[in-house]
Amino acid sequence: MSAESTVDQVTPERGAGARRLADRAGKVRELGILLALLLVVGGTALSNPRFVEAQSVRDLLLNASIVALLAVGQTIVVITRNVDLSVGSVLGLAAFLTADTFASNKNLPVVAGVALGVLIGLLCGAANGLVVALGRVPSLVVTLGTLYVFRGLDFALASGEQVNAADLPENLLGLGSGRLLGVPNLVLITLIVVLAAWFSLRSYRSGRELYAMGSNPEAAVLAGIPVRRRTFTAFAVSGAIAGLAGALWAARYGTVDAAAGTGLELQVVAAVVVGGVAIFGGSGTVLGAALGALLLSTIAGSLVVLGVPAFWQQAITGALLLAAISIDRLVALRLAAALRRNDVRGGA
């Protein structure tokens, strides 16, 4: 048997083994998030049974929906070994422009208004993607800069004004406050986006290539993966989802000013990392990121119910973030060791 054929046989086996190990680790992390979520809900319910009433549960889901939506786009970027710190500013810009457009055109169909928000986000994400992919500038630097650029543009357009709920049409406000079979519309929309992104990343070659880029950028180039195009697409999708989140923000809160979404980018990054997405790329799922957003939102709600000061909410979120990064690093080291053992057995 030739050396080439031996390599051809060993490499697929190693790849399959790596995928199985990564999938198993991901499932363990997601189950851990679910367990933590159950413990938080159960412990709080023992202290205050009203915490698990239907309205309280709906409020928790609503509070997590916007962050979970942004976490989907952030996950797509992070698995490529990049980060998008501009999502909060993109949301704010899209929210204000969407609300302002509806205030000036009350007969505008809801779908058209939401599409406007998505388009604004897409343009912002495409700008990020162009600089990162074509300019080869680190995404941390690029999106930190555009965080301020987009927010400054938002303030310039707002000129100190705000759009009030009384200025918006009922069909838009109904989108933010309405329910379908008792489930809030925003939660349903977030769930649809999460499932669509999960299916795309899992089932399509383009999605699998994003993971390959994050796992080993040099090998991805050698394998013929269009790294620049995929990077650009990841940022464009993240921007479009942030634009959608901005339109939904306007629908939910009604009153929108230039400060909408300020600081959300840190919550989103925390949700993604706590949800088991490797900050160094290559692993994690949008389902885990959405669960991370729900866990952080539930913890915040629980601490309010228990009367814990706001400082401890931030401290606990920071502790969870550090723990998640530490666990991710430990899992990555164990996966690497397991793959080395597989290589030794394969060579033998």
Secondary structure, DSSP 8 states (H G I E B T S, - for coil): --HHHHHHHHHHHHHHHHHHHHHHHHHHHHHHHHHHHHHHHHHHHHH-GGGGSHHHHHHHHHHHHHHHHHHHHHHHHHTTT---TTHHHHHHHHHHHHHHHHHH-TT--HHHHHHHHHHHHHHHHHHHHHHHHTT---HHHHHHHHHHHHHHHHHHHHTT--B-GGGS-HHHHHHHH-EETTEEHHHHHHHHHHHHHHHHHHHSHHHHHHHHHHH-HHHHHHTT--HHHHHHHHHHHHHHHHHHHHHHHHHHH--B-TTTTTTHHHHHHHHHHHTT--TTSS---HHHHHHHHHHHHHHHHHHHHTT--HHHHHHHHHHHHHHHHHHHHHHHHHHHHHHHHHHHHHH-
